[in-house]
Every structure is written in C-alpha cells, then in structure tokens.
Amino acid sequence: MAGALGKVGWKVLGYGFAIPAGIVVRKAINAAWTTAVGSAPPKNPEAPGTQWREAIAWAAASGVAVAVARMVAADGAARAYKTLTGQLPPGLEDGGP
C-alpha cells in the first residue's frame, strides 16, 4: 500500500490535515486575542495606530499557535499514513520508542 500512496499521497494527506488545522487555529487565536485584549488583533503592524508592543505580542502569539498546529497536523498525518500503509511516510524516520 505504501507504494500506491507514495510521496504524492503523503503530500495530499499532509495538506488534508494542515489546511483545516490552520483555519481552526487562526480563528481560535483571533477569538482568544479579541477576548483577552478587547479589540481585534493588529492586521498591519505598519499602520500608524498600531503600537509596537501590541504588534510584537500578536506576532509571538500567532506564531506559536501556528507552529504548534503545524506540528500536531504533521503528527496526525504521519500517524494516519502509517495506519494506512504500515510504514512511515517518505522522508521520516522512526524516532519514537
């Protein structure tokens, strides 16, 4: 089955996990920011009304959230691939116990 799924199947599976995870995380981080701060997150840090402290805090919060979501999505895709094929995805080594 690994040959049938191969590299193209791995990429499709990866995108299938990453895109929904990205959408969910972006909506969640926007809602969390709005709840915590009381205003929408800064859209353009170069805009005259944007404070540096707010722009940097938003960049850090959204960057961490997106990075964690990518990691979780990649792990889920790799597990699904291994379940479907019995092998790890192309390019990944088994680093777990």
Buried (B, 14 or more C-beta within 10 A) or exposed (E): EBEEBEEEBBEEBBEBBBEEBBEEBBEEBBEEBEEEEEEEBBEEEEEEEBEEEBBEBBEEBBEEBBEEBBEBBBEBBBEBBBEBBEBBBBEEEEEEE
